[in-house]
Amino acid sequence: MKDKRFPLGPLWTNGFLIWDEMKKAFFVDPGGDPEEVLSFMADNGIQLEAILLTHGHSDHIGGLKTLSTMATSGVYIHQADVEMIGNPDLNLSQFLGTSISFSFDVRILSGGEKLTIGNMEIYVIHTPGHTKGSCCFYVKDENDSLLLSGDTLFASSVGRTDLPGGDYEALLNSISRLSVYPDEIRVLPGHGPETLLGREKTNNPFWPR
């Protein structure tokens, strides 16, 4: 399993392309113009199967219009955040001086699903707190694994809870659910550098004790 980070959009949100040895791929959080992503996939013969959204804020969905046309299995988002895709007030795009709204069909997640893309198994973890429908994705490919944490968990920090739909206590409960995963797992967050889950368990000041 391989991964590549693409900082996209006005906030340089981390978008991640994940693919297996058969070059079957999914993309997490296309926050802006995906031209670089499309070029990389074309140059490397990578086939995009799906787009997974950790939540519905505009800085994580800004590149959906173009990239979604390449995703053979569609776009996935939790049911609690699905309205955000079509509503600039809910996705906060107007806060950034734009108006982002999409009307295409999406695939609804509720948490607990296991998705399969190529050789990769993707486990959907509902982690409300930053938004009501925030999700993390735990990905396994044989002995390799990683955690895509969106804006739930950052290196030495956590996502904001002072925006509409935010809930600090819910966020702490969500983070505690991640404790069951091994310390050595790489964590790929929505903003900032990657980290290790064990490092966050030990050093993150927001980790529930």
N, C-alpha and C positions, 0 to 999 in steps of 0.2 A: 504494500500500500504506500502510495506517495501523496504528498500534499504540497501545495504552493499557495502562499499568501498574496493577495492582491489588495492593496489599500485603495479604496474607491470612494468617490463622492466628496462633498464639501468638508466632511469631518474625517476623511481618510479612514473610513470604517474598514475593518479587516473582513475581506471576503476570502473564502477558502475553496480551492479546487482540490477535490480528493479523488484519486483514481487507483485502480488495481492493475495487475499485470496484464489483463486483457484490454486495458485502456478504456474501461467503462468508468464513468465519473458522475459525481454529483457536485453541485456548487452550493455553498452556504452563504447567504446574505449578500446579494449583489447590490451594493449601496450606491453605485454610480455607473457612468458610462463603461460598459464591459468590453470595449474595443480590444484592450490588451488581453483580456481573457479569451476572446474569440480567436485572436491571432495565435496565442499560445496553444490552444486546442488544435487549431488547424495545422500548425507547424509540427505538432507531436502526435497527430492522428488519434486524438482523444475524443471519445463520443460522450456527449452530455446526456445522461439519463434523467436527471431530476434536479430541481432547485429546492433546497430546504431553507426555510426562514426560521430563525430563532425567535423572532417577534416582528411586530408590524410597524415599527417606527420608520420614518421616511429615510433615515440615513442607512437603513438596512435593505430597502426595497427600491431605491432609485433607479437601478439598472434592470428591473424586471422586464420592462416592455420588450427590449431587444433580446435579452438572454433567454427569456421564456420560450421564444420561438424555436430554440435549439434543443429544449429539454423534452425528450421523447415521452417521458412519463409524467410531465407536468410539474406544478409548483405545490409544495406542501407547507401548511401553516396550521397552528393550533386554532381550534374553533373559537376560542375566546378573543383572538386577535384578528379574525378574518375580516371584520368590518373595517378595520384600519386601512386595508389595502385600497378601498374605494372612497375613503373620507379624509380629505386634507386636514380637517380639524383634529381627527382622532390620530392620524399618523404624524402630526406635528410638522408637516412640510411647510405650512404657512409660517411657522416659527422661524424657518430658515430662509424665508423669502421666496418660496416656490409654491407650487400646488400640484402635488402628486396624487393621482387617482387612477386605478386600474379596474376594469370591469370584467376581465376574463375569469373563467372558472378556475377554482383551485381545489386541491385535495385536502380534506379536513383531517387534522390530527386531534386526538383527545388525550394522548399520553399513554405509554405502555405498549405502543406498537413496535413491531420489529419489521423494518424494511430491508429488502435485499437488492443490492445493485452490484452486478458482477459477482465477485467473490466476497464482497463486503456485507456485513450485517450491521444495520444501524438501529440502535435502540433509542426510542423517543422518551425523554424524561421531561415531564411537565414540571417546570420550575417557576411558578408565579412569584411576583415580587417587583420586578422592574416593570413588567406589564402583566395583565391577568393571564395572557396566553404564552408567556415566555417559555421556551424549551431549550434543553441541552440535548446534544446528540452524542451518544457513546458508540463508537465505531470499532468493529473488530474485523480483522482479516488474518485468519490463521493465528499466529502468535503476536501479531502487531495490533495495537489499539491506540485510540486517542479519544479525547473529549472536546467537543466543540461547545463552548459555554456561552456564546452570545454576550449579552450584557448582564448575565446573572453573576458571573465570577470573572474578575480580572486578576492580574498579578498584583498582589498586595492590596486589593481593593474589591469593591462590588459595584453593581450598577445602581444608578439613581433610583430613588423611590419617591421623589417629590414631584413627579410628573403624573398626569392623569392615568389612573389604573395602577399606580405604584402602591406598594404595601411593605413596609420595612419588616414587620414580623413575618409576613409570608415569605419574604426573601431569605430571612435567616432559616426558616424551616426548610426552604428549598435547598439551601446550601448544605444543611445537615444531611439531606438525602444523598448528597454526593460522597459522603464519608465512607460509603460501602465500597467504593472503587479503589483499586490499588494505588499506592503512593507514587509509583513510577510512571503513571499515565501522563502523557503530555496533554496540557490544556491549551487549546487554541481559542482565545477570547475575541470578542467583538471589537475591542480597542486595546491598543498597547501590545507589549511583547508576550510571547508565549511563556508558559511556566510549567511546573510540575505539580500534580495534585498534592503530593506529600509536602512540598514546600509551602503550599497555601494552608494546608491543615496546621502546619507548625507556626508559620510566620504571619499569615493574613490576620490583621487586627479585627476583622469582622467575622472570622470563622467562629461559629458557636462552640463554646467550651462546656 
